[in-house]
Amino acid sequence: MKSLVIYASTSGNTKRIAESIADALRRRGSVELMSADDAPTVVPAADLIVIGGPTERHTLTEPMAHFLDRLAPESVRGTATAVFDTRLRWPLLLSGSAAIEIAKRLRATEARVVAGPESFIVNMKPELEVGEIDRAGVRQHAADRPVHRLGDDRQTAIERADDLVAGVDHVERDQQRQDELHDDDEARHVQQDLDDVEQHDEKRSQRNLPTLRSCDTSLDGARARPFTRGRACPRRAW
């Protein structure tokens, strides 16, 4: 799986979170990490795009807002995305959330937001609170050491990345099942049409009338116009 992590950072805190998330996703495949300033208007194709930035004055910082303003919708349309931010440990009504605004803008491009918004907490200095890097960082393989959990038993970001990817896999499998069901439904309709033709022809042949299969046809636009010598063929749009 190919992942793309795009971030904006004012004091370096959000960059550290983005780097930890990128390290976590490397367990699933290749990862490209870039800042919002360096990200192109048409972002590279990826199975998963993670976007995050700091929350300032209740909303996005200018670099992240500028990136989202110039982002080409067709480059993320239908792509699985996840969003995060860094913010103060205040009630959401007071602090605001850049991640919520990022998710809103991504949905406007018809990107699929499959995880988030997720917030990582900073203090007034501003510095990341103790444990936030661990929450966003890579844990060692279970065979090397036990999974680290914070006191409130919140998931580490690598676990949430696993959940996110599992969610993406579920969405893709569901879409595949929908496509298969659609194909089966189309096949049933085609077979039903063939059965209808057979029944129709059988009845008309018993009455010595032209059948659908015996009619010469010429196409006129989207409709087929049947012609026969003598009796008229039954009209039917194919």
Residue pairs with C-beta under 8 A, 6 or more apart in sequence:
1 28
1 29
1 30
1 47
1 48
1 165
2 29
2 30
2 31
2 32
2 45
2 46
2 47
2 48
3 22
3 25
3 28
3 29
3 30
3 31
3 32
3 46
3 47
3 48
3 49
3 50
4 31
4 32
4 34
4 43
4 44
4 46
4 48
4 49
4 50
5 18
5 21
5 22
5 25
5 31
5 32
5 33
5 34
5 49
5 50
5 51
5 52
6 18
6 34
6 35
6 36
6 39
6 43
6 49
6 50
6 51
6 52
6 67
7 14
7 15
7 17
7 18
7 33
7 34
7 35
7 36
7 51
7 52
7 53
8 14
8 35
8 36
8 37
8 52
8 53
8 54
8 60
8 61
8 63
8 64
8 67
9 15
9 18
9 35
9 53
9 54
10 54
10 56
10 61
11 54
11 122
11 126
11 127
13 54
13 86
13 120
13 122
13 126
13 127
13 128
14 52
14 53
14 54
14 85
14 86
14 120
15 35
16 128
16 133
16 136
17 52
17 84
17 86
17 120
17 128
17 132
17 133
17 136
17 157
18 33
18 50
18 52
19 33
20 133
20 136
20 137
20 138
20 157
21 50
21 52
21 84
21 136
21 157
21 161
22 31
22 33
23 137
23 138
24 136
24 137
24 138
24 157
24 158
24 161
25 31
25 48
25 50
25 161
25 165
26 138
27 138
27 158
28 161
28 165
29 47
32 44
32 46
35 63
36 53
36 63
36 64
36 66
36 67
37 63
37 67
39 67
41 70
41 71
41 72
41 75
42 72
42 74
42 75
43 49
43 71
43 72
43 75
43 76
45 75
46 79
47 79
47 80
47 168
48 79
48 80
48 81
48 82
48 164
48 165
48 168
49 76
49 79
49 80
49 81
49 82
49 111
50 81
50 82
50 83
50 84
51 64
51 81
51 82
51 83
51 84
51 102
51 106
52 83
52 84
52 85
52 86
52 98
52 99
52 102
53 60
53 61
53 63
53 64
53 85
53 86
53 98
53 102
54 61
54 85
54 86
54 87
54 98
54 122
55 85
55 86
55 87
55 88
55 95
55 96
55 97
55 98
55 99
55 119
56 98
57 96
58 95
58 96
59 65
59 96
59 98
59 101
60 68
60 98
60 101
60 102
61 98
64 98
64 102
68 102
68 105
68 106
71 109
73 108
73 109
73 110
76 106
76 109
76 111
77 109
77 110
77 111
78 110
78 111
78 112
79 111
79 112
80 112
80 114
80 167
80 168
80 171
81 106
81 111
81 112
81 113
81 114
82 113
82 114
82 115
82 116
82 118
82 164
83 99
83 102
83 103
83 106
83 113
83 115
83 116
83 117
83 118
84 99
84 116
84 117
84 118
84 119
84 120
85 97
85 98
85 99
85 102
85 117
85 118
85 119
85 120
86 98
86 119
86 120
86 121
86 122
86 126
86 128
87 95
87 96
87 97
87 98
87 119
87 120
87 121
87 122
88 95
88 121
88 122
88 123
88 124
88 126
89 95
89 121
89 123
89 129
97 117
97 119
99 116
99 117
99 118
99 119
100 117
102 117
103 113
103 116
103 117
106 113
107 113
112 171
114 164
114 167
114 168
114 171
115 160
115 163
115 164
115 167
118 157
118 160
120 128
120 132
120 135
120 136
121 128
121 129
121 132
122 128
122 129
122 132
123 129
131 150
134 148
134 150
134 156
135 150
135 154
135 155
135 156
135 157
136 156
136 157
137 156
137 157
137 158
138 158
139 145
139 147
139 148
139 156
139 158
139 159
147 156
147 159
148 156
149 155
149 156
155 163
197 212
197 213
200 211
200 212
200 234
201 211
201 212
201 213
201 214
204 210
204 211
204 212
204 234
205 211
209 231
210 228
210 230
210 231
210 232
210 233
210 234
212 226
212 233
212 234
212 236
214 228
215 226
215 227
215 228
215 233
215 234
216 226
216 227
216 228
217 224
217 225
217 226
217 227
217 233
218 224
218 225
218 227
219 225
222 237
223 237
223 238
224 236
224 237
224 238
225 235
226 232
226 233
226 234
226 235
226 236
227 233
